[in-house]
């Protein structure tokens, strides 16, 4: 059985490679040409891209506290068929007072609120 070796990732190296990979994603060059221009090997490019994807997958997003005095926007009361149709994307006919709101929260989470 082989030894498992823990790899310590330098924060500056991570930042530099994140920046480098962002520049690559924004450009039009292929990997070989980009790496030549950056003076890095393609092996390093692929290794860091894989490593950073792994770090991102393991990262748990920090919960953000709602700041005191966070703004609240009161949209008033939603009534009538026009308001119901606008909230549901305008598809079909909505009866007075019906409301469907769909919020895509990201990460595959969708919140749907329906009022009949």
C-alpha positions in Angstrom: 0.0 0.0 0.0 1.4 3.4 -0.9 1.8 6.4 1.4 -0.8 9.1 1.3 0.8 12.5 1.3 -1.1 15.6 2.3 -0.6 18.5 -0.1 -0.5 22.0 1.3 -1.6 24.5 -1.2 0.0 27.9 -1.0 -2.6 30.7 -0.9 -0.6 32.9 -3.3 -0.2 30.0 -5.8 -4.0 29.4 -5.6 -4.7 33.0 -6.3 -2.3 33.2 -9.2 -3.7 30.1 -10.8 -7.3 31.2 -10.3 -6.4 34.4 -12.1 -4.5 32.5 -14.8 -7.4 30.2 -15.4 -9.8 33.1 -15.5 -7.7 34.7 -18.2 -7.7 31.5 -20.2 -11.5 31.2 -19.9 -11.9 34.8 -21.1 -9.6 34.3 -24.1 -9.8 32.4 -27.4 -6.4 30.6 -27.4 -6.0 26.8 -27.1 -4.4 25.5 -23.9 -0.9 25.0 -25.5 -0.7 28.5 -26.9 -2.0 30.0 -23.7 0.5 28.1 -21.6 3.3 29.1 -23.9 2.4 32.7 -23.5 2.1 32.3 -19.7 5.4 30.4 -19.5 3.9 27.4 -17.8 3.6 23.8 -18.8 0.4 22.3 -20.0 0.8 19.6 -17.4 0.7 22.4 -14.7 -2.3 24.0 -16.3 -4.3 20.8 -16.2 -3.1 19.8 -12.8 -4.0 23.2 -11.3 -7.4 23.3 -13.0 -8.2 19.9 -11.6 -6.9 20.8 -8.1 -8.9 24.1 -8.0 -12.1 22.3 -9.1 -11.6 19.9 -6.2 -11.0 22.7 -3.8 -14.2 24.5 -5.1 -16.2 21.3 -4.8 -15.2 20.8 -1.2 -15.7 24.4 -0.1 -18.7 25.0 1.9 -20.2 28.4 1.2 -20.2 30.6 4.2 -23.6 31.8 5.4 -23.9 35.5 5.0 -25.6 37.3 7.8 -28.2 39.8 6.9 -26.9 43.2 7.8 -28.9 45.3 10.2 -31.1 47.7 8.4 -31.1 45.6 5.3 -33.5 47.1 2.7 -37.0 45.6 2.3 -39.0 46.5 -0.7 -42.7 46.4 -0.2 -44.4 45.7 -3.5 -47.8 46.2 -2.1 -50.8 43.8 -2.6 -50.9 41.7 -5.7 -54.4 41.5 -7.0 -56.3 40.9 -10.2 -55.7 38.7 -13.3 -53.0 40.9 -14.8 -50.8 40.7 -11.7 -51.2 36.9 -11.6 -50.3 36.5 -15.2 -47.2 38.7 -14.9 -46.0 36.8 -11.9 -46.4 33.4 -13.6 -44.5 34.5 -16.7 -47.6 35.5 -18.6 -48.4 32.0 -19.8 -52.0 30.9 -19.8 -54.8 32.7 -18.2 -54.8 33.5 -14.5 -57.9 33.8 -12.4 -58.2 36.9 -10.2 -56.1 36.4 -7.1 -54.0 33.5 -8.4 -50.3 34.0 -8.1 -47.3 31.8 -8.9 -43.8 32.9 -8.1 -40.7 30.8 -9.1 -37.3 31.8 -7.7 -34.2 30.1 -9.0 -31.8 30.1 -6.0 -28.9 28.6 -7.8 -27.2 25.3 -7.2 -30.2 23.5 -8.5 -32.6 24.9 -5.9 -35.9 26.3 -7.0 -38.4 27.9 -4.7 -42.0 28.0 -6.0 -44.8 29.8 -4.2 -48.4 29.4 -5.5 -51.5 31.2 -4.3 -54.9 30.0 -5.5 
